[in-house]
Amino acid sequence: MPPLVLTLSNASYEESSVNLRPGNIELLAHIDHHWFAAPSSGSLLYAVEIPEGGPDTYWVNLVQAYEELDEATKKQIANLQILHYNPFTKLHKGDIPSASYGPGRELEPGEKVIAHPLVRTHPDNGKKILYLNAANEVEIVDYNPEEGAKLIERLRQHIKQPKFAYRHHWTKGDLLYWDNQATAHYRPEFNENATRILKRVTIRGSRPF
């Protein structure tokens, strides 16, 4: 059973299964638990200790990102499925999730790679979502690998546009909730000597369709 509250910290702490140490490096736009059969529907993040001057966190509106695609691209990606690889595979405590564990690698015994629609439908409002992150490796099912990689990169460059992002400047005690079905979030690199500690609760979602 996963922990109810996860500590996200770049500071020293007592080793425990409820902690994740992402360090101070840049975290590219990602969707929490996107590699699960039923990814997170939402998350809450509470600021325990925040460095002066940031970093801020950015949330990308993946509904708007889909809506602003040209019609040819919408038609091209309408029925595509993408495989989502678990970025934590083969990592040890304290390591940073790496995108190097992606398509073509050997899977662990019993490990499954989950496929989700590239264009997801929101279960509550029916809106179409460009269900893609910039942080971890994915692979388009039954698609030419080279052409698929080019398409994924083009879509990732699209979602990186500042007009799709909300920027939040943290202060100690802030508590934020976000819809993990319709957004991706990222954080820039910050001073390695600064201390940043947050607490996260993630809500289980449903199978994307």
N, C-alpha and C positions, 0 to 999 in steps of 0.2 A: 504493500500500500504506500503510495507516495506521501511525502510530508504535507501537512496542511499549510504550513508557512515556510517559505524558502527565504534564506538570507542571501542577498546579493552584495558582495563586498570585495574590495580590493585590499582590505586591511588584514592583518593577522587575526586568526580566530582559532578556537578549539575545533579540531577536526570532527566533523559530524556529517551524517548523510543529508542533513537539511540545509547544507551550505553550498553555494556555488561561488567560485572566485573568478570572475571574468577579467580581473586586472584592470589596467587603465587604457587598453588598446581600443581602437575604433571598433564598434559593433555595427555591422552593416544592417540594412533594413531586413527584419526577419519577422516571422509569424510564430508565436510560441506553439511548440508541440505540433508543428505542421506535418511531421513524419508519423504521427499517430493515426490509427484508423478513425478515431473520433477526436480531432484536435480541440484545443481549448476554445471555448466560446467567448471568454473574456478573462481579464486579469485586473487585480488591484495592486497598486504599488505605493508603499508608504515610505517617506523619506525620514530615516533615522539620523543620519549625519551626511551633510552635503558640503563639498568644498566651496570656498568663496570663489565666485567667478565661474562656476559651472563644473561639469558640462551640463548642457541642456539635453532633453530628450525630444526626439521628433517622431510624430506619428504620420504615416502616409495614408491618405484616403484612397483605398483601392477601388471603391465604387466610382469615384470621380475619374480615377485613372482609366478604368474600363470605358466609361462613358465618353471620354475624350479621344479614344482610339478612332482611327479612320475606319470607314465601313469595310474596306477590303481586309484589314487586319482582323476586325471582329468576325468576319466570315471565315477567315483562315483558321482562327483559333477556337471556333465555336464548339467543336466536339473533341478537342484534344484532351488527353489524359497525361498527367506528368507523375513520374515516380519521385517520391520524397525520401532522401536518404537521411538516416539519423546521424547528425554531426558529432554526437558524443561517443560513437562506437570506437572501441579500442583506446579510449582516453583514460588517463589516471586522474586521481584527485589533484586539483590545482592546475591541470592542463587547460588550455584554451581550446574550445571547439574549433575544428579545422575543416575547411572546405575540401581538403585533399582526400577525404574519405567519401568518394562520390561514385559516379558511373564507372563501371568496369572493375571495381575493386572486389575482392573476395569477401563474401558475407560471413558473419559469424554463424556457428551452428544454431539453427532455430530462429535466426533473425529474418524478419520479413521486411520487404520494401513496399510501402503503401503507395497506391496510385490515387490521385484526386483530380477532379476536373480543373483544367487551367482557367476556365470561366465558371466560377462557382455561383450558385444562387443563394441569397441570404435566406435562412429558414424563417425569419420573422416578417420581412417586408418584401421578399421576392425580387429584390434588386440584384443585378448581375455584378460580379466582383472579379477583378483580375487577380486570381489567387496565386500570387507569385512573390517570392522574397529574393533579396539580393545577396543574402549571406551564405546560403548553403547550396550544395550541388543538387540539381534535379535533372531529370532526363525525360524527354517526351516519348511516350509509348508508341511503338510501331511507326517511327519517323526516322528519316535519314539522320544519323548522328551529327554530321557536320552542319546540315541545314537546321537541325533542331537547336544546336548550340548557338547558331547565329540568331535564330528567332528569339530564344531566351534572352540573349544579351541585348537585343533590340528592345524587348519589353522591359528589361531591367533598367536600361537607360531612360526609358519612358517614365517609369515610376519614380525615378530619382529627381524629377523636375521639382523645384522648390514650390511651385504653385499647388502641389498636392499635399504639402506637409503642414502640420500644426507643430509649432515649437513651444515647448514648455520649459520655463525657467524655474528650477526647483528651489524651494526654501524648506527648511527643516519643519517637519510636521505635515507636509503636503500628502494628501491621499488621492490618487487618481485611479479611475476605472476606465478601461477601454474595451471596445468590441474587437476581439481578436479574430473574428470571422471576416471583418471588412477593413482591417488596417494592418500595416506592418510598422515596426518602430525601429529606430536606430539611435546610436549615441556616438559622438565623436571621441577621439582620443583626448586624454587629459593628463595633467601633471602626475607623474608616478609617485610623487611624495605626498600627494593629497589623499585624504581619507574619504571614501564614499561608501555608505552603508544604507541599503534599502531592504524592506521586507515585501515579499510578493505572495499573493494568494491567487491561484489559477483555477478557473471554473471549467469543468469538463463540458465539451460540446457534443455535437452529433456528427454522423458521417456526412461529409460534403456531397452535394449533388448539383 
